[in-house]
C-alpha cells in the first residue's frame, strides 16, 4: 500500500486557505467600493496612503525537509 504524501496534502490545504482569504478580501473591497466610502482627499478608503499594493506573504517551508 502506498504511503500518504502528507506534505502534498498540507500544501493543498494552505493553497485552499490562501484562495479563500483572497476571495474574502476581494468581496470586502468590492463591497467597500459599492458603498462609495472615501477619505477626505477623495481616495477610496481601502488603498494605502503610499499608493503601493501590499506585498504577498512569504512562503513558509518546513524545516524538517531541509538537510542539516
Gaussian input, Z-matrix of N, CA and C with variables (Angstrom, degrees):
# hf/3-21g

backbone

0 1
 N
 C     1     B1
 C     2     B2     1     A1
 N     3     B3     2     A2     1     D1
 C     4     B4     3     A3     2     D2
 C     5     B5     4     A4     3     D3
 N     6     B6     5     A5     4     D4
 C     7     B7     6     A6     5     D5
 C     8     B8     7     A7     6     D6
 N     9     B9     8     A8     7     D7
 C    10    B10     9     A9     8     D8
 C    11    B11    10    A10     9     D9
 N    12    B12    11    A11    10    D10
 C    13    B13    12    A12    11    D11
 C    14    B14    13    A13    12    D12
 N    15    B15    14    A14    13    D13
 C    16    B16    15    A15    14    D14
 C    17    B17    16    A16    15    D15
 N    18    B18    17    A17    16    D16
 C    19    B19    18    A18    17    D17
 C    20    B20    19    A19    18    D18
 N    21    B21    20    A20    19    D19
 C    22    B22    21    A21    20    D20
 C    23    B23    22    A22    21    D21
 N    24    B24    23    A23    22    D22
 C    25    B25    24    A24    23    D23
 C    26    B26    25    A25    24    D24
 N    27    B27    26    A26    25    D25
 C    28    B28    27    A27    26    D26
 C    29    B29    28    A28    27    D27
 N    30    B30    29    A29    28    D28
 C    31    B31    30    A30    29    D29
 C    32    B32    31    A31    30    D30
 N    33    B33    32    A32    31    D31
 C    34    B34    33    A33    32    D32
 C    35    B35    34    A34    33    D33
 N    36    B36    35    A35    34    D34
 C    37    B37    36    A36    35    D35
 C    38    B38    37    A37    36    D36
 N    39    B39    38    A38    37    D37
 C    40    B40    39    A39    38    D38
 C    41    B41    40    A40    39    D39
 N    42    B42    41    A41    40    D40
 C    43    B43    42    A42    41    D41
 C    44    B44    43    A43    42    D42
 N    45    B45    44    A44    43    D43
 C    46    B46    45    A45    44    D44
 C    47    B47    46    A46    45    D45
 N    48    B48    47    A47    46    D46
 C    49    B49    48    A48    47    D47
 C    50    B50    49    A49    48    D48
 N    51    B51    50    A50    49    D49
 C    52    B52    51    A51    50    D50
 C    53    B53    52    A52    51    D51
 N    54    B54    53    A53    52    D52
 C    55    B55    54    A54    53    D53
 C    56    B56    55    A55    54    D54
 N    57    B57    56    A56    55    D55
 C    58    B58    57    A57    56    D56
 C    59    B59    58    A58    57    D57
 N    60    B60    59    A59    58    D58
 C    61    B61    60    A60    59    D59
 C    62    B62    61    A61    60    D60
 N    63    B63    62    A62    61    D61
 C    64    B64    63    A63    62    D62
 C    65    B65    64    A64    63    D63
 N    66    B66    65    A65    64    D64
 C    67    B67    66    A66    65    D65
 C    68    B68    67    A67    66    D66
 N    69    B69    68    A68    67    D67
 C    70    B70    69    A69    68    D68
 C    71    B71    70    A70    69    D69
 N    72    B72    71    A71    70    D70
 C    73    B73    72    A72    71    D71
 C    74    B74    73    A73    72    D72
 N    75    B75    74    A74    73    D73
 C    76    B76    75    A75    74    D74
 C    77    B77    76    A76    75    D75
 N    78    B78    77    A77    76    D76
 C    79    B79    78    A78    77    D77
 C    80    B80    79    A79    78    D78
 N    81    B81    80    A80    79    D79
 C    82    B82    81    A81    80    D80
 C    83    B83    82    A82    81    D81
 N    84    B84    83    A83    82    D82
 C    85    B85    84    A84    83    D83
 C    86    B86    85    A85    84    D84
 N    87    B87    86    A86    85    D85
 C    88    B88    87    A87    86    D86
 C    89    B89    88    A88    87    D87
 N    90    B90    89    A89    88    D88
 C    91    B91    90    A90    89    D89
 C    92    B92    91    A91    90    D90
 N    93    B93    92    A92    91    D91
 C    94    B94    93    A93    92    D92
 C    95    B95    94    A94    93    D93
 N    96    B96    95    A95    94    D94
 C    97    B97    96    A96    95    D95
 C    98    B98    97    A97    96    D96
 N    99    B99    98    A98    97    D97
 C   100   B100    99    A99    98    D98
 C   101   B101   100   A100    99    D99
 N   102   B102   101   A101   100   D100
 C   103   B103   102   A102   101   D101
 C   104   B104   103   A103   102   D102
 N   105   B105   104   A104   103   D103
 C   106   B106   105   A105   104   D104
 C   107   B107   106   A106   105   D105
 N   108   B108   107   A107   106   D106
 C   109   B109   108   A108   107   D107
 C   110   B110   109   A109   108   D108
 N   111   B111   110   A110   109   D109
 C   112   B112   111   A111   110   D110
 C   113   B113   112   A112   111   D111
 N   114   B114   113   A113   112   D112
 C   115   B115   114   A114   113   D113
 C   116   B116   115   A115   114   D114
 N   117   B117   116   A116   115   D115
 C   118   B118   117   A117   116   D116
 C   119   B119   118   A118   117   D117
 N   120   B120   119   A119   118   D118
 C   121   B121   120   A120   119   D119
 C   122   B122   121   A121   120   D120
 N   123   B123   122   A122   121   D121
 C   124   B124   123   A123   122   D122
 C   125   B125   124   A124   123   D123
 N   126   B126   125   A125   124   D124
 C   127   B127   126   A126   125   D125
 C   128   B128   127   A127   126   D126
 N   129   B129   128   A128   127   D127
 C   130   B130   129   A129   128   D128
 C   131   B131   130   A130   129   D129
 N   132   B132   131   A131   130   D130
 C   133   B133   132   A132   131   D131
 C   134   B134   133   A133   132   D132
 N   135   B135   134   A134   133   D133
 C   136   B136   135   A135   134   D134
 C   137   B137   136   A136   135   D135
 N   138   B138   137   A137   136   D136
 C   139   B139   138   A138   137   D137
 C   140   B140   139   A139   138   D138
 N   141   B141   140   A140   139   D139
 C   142   B142   141   A141   140   D140
 C   143   B143   142   A142   141   D141
 N   144   B144   143   A143   142   D142
 C   145   B145   144   A144   143   D143
 C   146   B146   145   A145   144   D144
 N   147   B147   146   A146   145   D145
 C   148   B148   147   A147   146   D146
 C   149   B149   148   A148   147   D147
 N   150   B150   149   A149   148   D148
 C   151   B151   150   A150   149   D149
 C   152   B152   151   A151   150   D150
 N   153   B153   152   A152   151   D151
 C   154   B154   153   A153   152   D152
 C   155   B155   154   A154   153   D153
 N   156   B156   155   A155   154   D154
 C   157   B157   156   A156   155   D155
 C   158   B158   157   A157   156   D156
 N   159   B159   158   A158   157   D157
 C   160   B160   159   A159   158   D158
 C   161   B161   160   A160   159   D159
 N   162   B162   161   A161   160   D160
 C   163   B163   162   A162   161   D161
 C   164   B164   163   A163   162   D162
 N   165   B165   164   A164   163   D163
 C   166   B166   165   A165   164   D164
 C   167   B167   166   A166   165   D165
 N   168   B168   167   A167   166   D166
 C   169   B169   168   A168   167   D167
 C   170   B170   169   A169   168   D168
 N   171   B171   170   A170   169   D169
 C   172   B172   171   A171   170   D170
 C   173   B173   172   A172   171   D171
 N   174   B174   173   A173   172   D172
 C   175   B175   174   A174   173   D173
 C   176   B176   175   A175   174   D174
 N   177   B177   176   A176   175   D175
 C   178   B178   177   A177   176   D176
 C   179   B179   178   A178   177   D177
 N   180   B180   179   A179   178   D178
 C   181   B181   180   A180   179   D179
 C   182   B182   181   A181   180   D180
 N   183   B183   182   A182   181   D181
 C   184   B184   183   A183   182   D182
 C   185   B185   184   A184   183   D183
 N   186   B186   185   A185   184   D184
 C   187   B187   186   A186   185   D185
 C   188   B188   187   A187   186   D186
 N   189   B189   188   A188   187   D187
 C   190   B190   189   A189   188   D188
 C   191   B191   190   A190   189   D189
 N   192   B192   191   A191   190   D190
 C   193   B193   192   A192   191   D191
 C   194   B194   193   A193   192   D192
 N   195   B195   194   A194   193   D193
 C   196   B196   195   A195   194   D194
 C   197   B197   196   A196   195   D195
 N   198   B198   197   A197   196   D196
 C   199   B199   198   A198   197   D197
 C   200   B200   199   A199   198   D198
 N   201   B201   200   A200   199   D199
 C   202   B202   201   A201   200   D200
 C   203   B203   202   A202   201   D201

   B1=1.4502
   B2=1.5348
   B3=1.3081
   B4=1.4610
   B5=1.5211
   B6=1.3270
   B7=1.4661
   B8=1.5291
   B9=1.2944
   B10=1.4536
   B11=1.5170
   B12=1.3203
   B13=1.4595
   B14=1.5327
   B15=1.3158
   B16=1.4498
   B17=1.5296
   B18=1.3180
   B19=1.4647
   B20=1.5200
   B21=1.3263
   B22=1.4614
   B23=1.5244
   B24=1.3396
   B25=1.4577
   B26=1.5310
   B27=1.3201
   B28=1.4603
   B29=1.5317
   B30=1.3288
   B31=1.4717
   B32=1.5209
   B33=1.3204
   B34=1.4559
   B35=1.5280
   B36=1.3287
   B37=1.4651
   B38=1.5209
   B39=1.3515
   B40=1.4654
   B41=1.5292
   B42=1.3307
   B43=1.4640
   B44=1.5294
   B45=1.3259
   B46=1.4657
   B47=1.5239
   B48=1.3367
   B49=1.4601
   B50=1.5259
   B51=1.3368
   B52=1.4582
   B53=1.5303
   B54=1.3393
   B55=1.4639
   B56=1.5340
   B57=1.3359
   B58=1.4556
   B59=1.5282
   B60=1.3298
   B61=1.4685
   B62=1.5229
   B63=1.3570
   B64=1.4610
   B65=1.5264
   B66=1.3455
   B67=1.4561
   B68=1.5281
   B69=1.3128
   B70=1.4662
   B71=1.5264
   B72=1.3388
   B73=1.4523
   B74=1.5294
   B75=1.3337
   B76=1.4642
   B77=1.5313
   B78=1.3414
   B79=1.4702
   B80=1.5249
   B81=1.3403
   B82=1.4658
   B83=1.5253
   B84=1.3476
   B85=1.4565
   B86=1.5233
   B87=1.3275
   B88=1.4591
   B89=1.5168
   B90=1.3135
   B91=1.4600
   B92=1.5254
   B93=1.3366
   B94=1.4636
   B95=1.5174
   B96=1.3265
   B97=1.4622
   B98=1.5239
   B99=1.3349
   B100=1.4607
   B101=1.5223
   B102=1.3243
   B103=1.4550
   B104=1.5208
   B105=1.3275
   B106=1.4584
   B107=1.5131
   B108=1.3214
   B109=1.4597
   B110=1.5206
   B111=1.3230
   B112=1.4540
   B113=1.5168
   B114=1.3209
   B115=1.4573
   B116=1.5285
   B117=1.3059
   B118=1.4568
   B119=1.5217
   B120=1.3400
   B121=1.4579
   B122=1.5335
   B123=1.3368
   B124=1.4491
   B125=1.5095
   B126=1.3274
   B127=1.4497
   B128=1.5233
   B129=1.2996
   B130=1.4537
   B131=1.5235
   B132=1.3170
   B133=1.4496
   B134=1.5062
   B135=1.3533
   B136=1.4511
   B137=1.5242
   B138=1.3314
   B139=1.4595
   B140=1.5105
   B141=1.3144
   B142=1.4511
   B143=1.5231
   B144=1.3241
   B145=1.4594
   B146=1.5191
   B147=1.3202
   B148=1.4528
   B149=1.5210
   B150=1.3356
   B151=1.4480
   B152=1.5086
   B153=1.3331
   B154=1.4557
   B155=1.5186
   B156=1.2976
   B157=1.4518
   B158=1.5152
   B159=1.3267
   B160=1.4609
   B161=1.5202
   B162=1.3218
   B163=1.4500
   B164=1.5224
   B165=1.3203
   B166=1.4695
   B167=1.5221
   B168=1.3226
   B169=1.4547
   B170=1.5207
   B171=1.3334
   B172=1.4652
   B173=1.5288
   B174=1.3049
   B175=1.4554
   B176=1.5166
   B177=1.3190
   B178=1.4508
   B179=1.5238
   B180=1.3419
   B181=1.4470
   B182=1.5079
   B183=1.3131
   B184=1.4636
   B185=1.5190
   B186=1.3172
   B187=1.4559
   B188=1.5261
   B189=1.3201
   B190=1.4518
   B191=1.5267
   B192=1.3289
   B193=1.4573
   B194=1.5207
   B195=1.3091
   B196=1.4612
   B197=1.5209
   B198=1.3164
   B199=1.4513
   B200=1.5288
   B201=1.3228
   B202=1.4733
   B203=1.4976
   A1=108.74
   A2=116.16
   A3=121.39
   A4=111.20
   A5=114.81
   A6=120.25
   A7=109.54
   A8=115.91
   A9=121.15
   A10=109.76
   A11=116.18
   A12=121.15
   A13=108.05
   A14=115.86
   A15=120.98
   A16=112.32
   A17=117.54
   A18=119.72
   A19=110.71
   A20=117.09
   A21=120.90
   A22=109.83
   A23=116.20
   A24=120.17
   A25=111.24
   A26=116.74
   A27=120.85
   A28=110.39
   A29=115.99
   A30=120.39
   A31=110.75
   A32=117.66
   A33=120.96
   A34=110.69
   A35=116.87
   A36=120.62
   A37=110.58
   A38=116.33
   A39=120.36
   A40=110.89
   A41=116.35
   A42=120.16
   A43=111.11
   A44=116.83
   A45=121.12
   A46=110.51
   A47=117.04
   A48=120.95
   A49=110.74
   A50=115.79
   A51=120.29
   A52=110.71
   A53=116.43
   A54=120.73
   A55=110.50
   A56=116.46
   A57=120.31
   A58=111.20
   A59=116.46
   A60=120.95
   A61=110.67
   A62=116.44
   A63=120.26
   A64=111.47
   A65=117.25
   A66=120.78
   A67=110.68
   A68=116.51
   A69=120.92
   A70=110.34
   A71=116.80
   A72=120.97
   A73=110.55
   A74=116.19
   A75=120.74
   A76=110.64
   A77=116.59
   A78=119.98
   A79=110.62
   A80=116.08
   A81=120.53
   A82=110.97
   A83=116.14
   A84=120.59
   A85=110.75
   A86=117.49
   A87=120.78
   A88=110.64
   A89=116.49
   A90=120.75
   A91=110.03
   A92=117.14
   A93=121.21
   A94=111.81
   A95=117.43
   A96=120.40
   A97=110.86
   A98=117.92
   A99=120.99
   A100=111.48
   A101=117.57
   A102=120.60
   A103=111.79
   A104=116.83
   A105=120.54
   A106=113.59
   A107=116.87
   A108=119.42
   A109=109.75
   A110=115.96
   A111=119.93
   A112=109.03
   A113=114.75
   A114=120.30
   A115=109.15
   A116=116.20
   A117=120.27
   A118=112.86
   A119=117.76
   A120=119.90
   A121=112.48
   A122=117.50
   A123=120.87
   A124=114.96
   A125=117.71
   A126=119.65
   A127=110.20
   A128=115.98
   A129=121.03
   A130=109.15
   A131=117.68
   A132=121.70
   A133=114.54
   A134=118.42
   A135=119.62
   A136=113.77
   A137=118.98
   A138=120.73
   A139=109.61
   A140=116.40
   A141=120.61
   A142=109.54
   A143=116.48
   A144=121.61
   A145=112.45
   A146=117.91
   A147=120.81
   A148=112.13
   A149=117.38
   A150=121.14
   A151=113.58
   A152=117.93
   A153=120.78
   A154=109.53
   A155=115.48
   A156=119.79
   A157=109.41
   A158=115.47
   A159=120.26
   A160=109.70
   A161=116.16
   A162=121.66
   A163=109.92
   A164=118.19
   A165=119.49
   A166=110.16
   A167=114.77
   A168=119.80
   A169=109.86
   A170=117.69
   A171=119.80
   A172=110.62
   A173=116.13
   A174=121.96
   A175=108.87
   A176=115.72
   A177=120.18
   A178=109.18
   A179=116.15
   A180=121.80
   A181=109.46
   A182=115.47
   A183=119.56
   A184=109.53
   A185=116.67
   A186=119.88
   A187=110.37
   A188=117.45
   A189=121.08
   A190=111.79
   A191=117.84
   A192=120.81
   A193=112.42
   A194=118.42
   A195=121.29
   A196=110.42
   A197=115.90
   A198=120.49
   A199=110.32
   A200=117.46
   A201=119.57
   A202=112.87
   D1=138.63
   D2=-177.81
   D3=-74.52
   D4=147.81
   D5=177.59
   D6=-79.66
   D7=147.01
   D8=177.20
   D9=-76.74
   D10=135.28
   D11=179.34
   D12=-89.71
   D13=89.38
   D14=-175.45
   D15=-65.96
   D16=-33.26
   D17=179.20
   D18=-64.64
   D19=-38.75
   D20=178.11
   D21=-64.01
   D22=-46.05
   D23=179.56
   D24=-62.02
   D25=-41.30
   D26=179.44
   D27=-62.62
   D28=-43.68
   D29=179.52
   D30=-63.60
   D31=-39.17
   D32=179.01
   D33=-64.76
   D34=-40.05
   D35=176.91
   D36=-63.53
   D37=-42.92
   D38=179.21
   D39=-61.93
   D40=-42.92
   D41=179.51
   D42=-64.57
   D43=-38.65
   D44=178.54
   D45=-64.84
   D46=-43.30
   D47=178.02
   D48=-62.21
   D49=-42.67
   D50=179.90
   D51=-63.19
   D52=-42.72
   D53=-179.82
   D54=-63.05
   D55=-44.42
   D56=179.26
   D57=-63.79
   D58=-40.26
   D59=179.57
   D60=-63.32
   D61=-42.87
   D62=178.86
   D63=-65.10
   D64=-40.07
   D65=177.97
   D66=-63.82
   D67=-41.41
   D68=179.20
   D69=-63.30
   D70=-43.77
   D71=178.75
   D72=-62.86
   D73=-41.13
   D74=179.11
   D75=-62.54
   D76=-44.03
   D77=178.35
   D78=-62.36
   D79=-40.48
   D80=178.85
   D81=-61.31
   D82=-44.45
   D83=-179.25
   D84=-65.78
   D85=-40.76
   D86=178.33
   D87=-63.83
   D88=-41.65
   D89=179.50
   D90=-64.33
   D91=-40.45
   D92=179.30
   D93=-65.71
   D94=-37.74
   D95=-179.60
   D96=-74.93
   D97=-28.13
   D98=178.90
   D99=-68.47
   D100=-33.13
   D101=-178.74
   D102=-78.92
   D103=-13.32
   D104=177.33
   D105=77.24
   D106=23.07
   D107=178.31
   D108=-66.65
   D109=136.16
   D110=176.87
   D111=-148.35
   D112=159.43
   D113=178.66
   D114=-85.04
   D115=178.59
   D116=-177.20
   D117=-61.18
   D118=-31.77
   D119=-178.27
   D120=-85.96
   D121=5.44
   D122=173.68
   D123=92.97
   D124=-4.50
   D125=178.42
   D126=-85.37
   D127=156.43
   D128=178.33
   D129=-65.11
   D130=147.13
   D131=-176.76
   D132=-70.85
   D133=-17.11
   D134=-177.59
   D135=-89.52
   D136=-0.28
   D137=176.49
   D138=-90.08
   D139=152.12
   D140=179.37
   D141=-80.81
   D142=154.05
   D143=-177.77
   D144=-61.38
   D145=-34.01
   D146=-178.00
   D147=-79.31
   D148=-12.76
   D149=178.98
   D150=81.60
   D151=9.80
   D152=179.03
   D153=-100.85
   D154=152.76
   D155=177.64
   D156=-82.41
   D157=155.41
   D158=178.79
   D159=-67.77
   D160=143.59
   D161=178.86
   D162=-77.13
   D163=148.09
   D164=177.82
   D165=-67.84
   D166=153.02
   D167=-179.61
   D168=-70.75
   D169=143.53
   D170=178.90
   D171=-67.60
   D172=150.35
   D173=179.34
   D174=-82.75
   D175=129.51
   D176=179.51
   D177=-88.98
   D178=138.42
   D179=178.15
   D180=-114.85
   D181=144.59
   D182=176.06
   D183=-71.64
   D184=130.96
   D185=178.19
   D186=-74.75
   D187=-15.44
   D188=-179.12
   D189=-71.14
   D190=-28.56
   D191=-175.74
   D192=-84.24
   D193=-13.54
   D194=-178.15
   D195=-82.68
   D196=144.14
   D197=177.97
   D198=-77.12
   D199=145.69
   D200=-178.29
   D201=-70.95

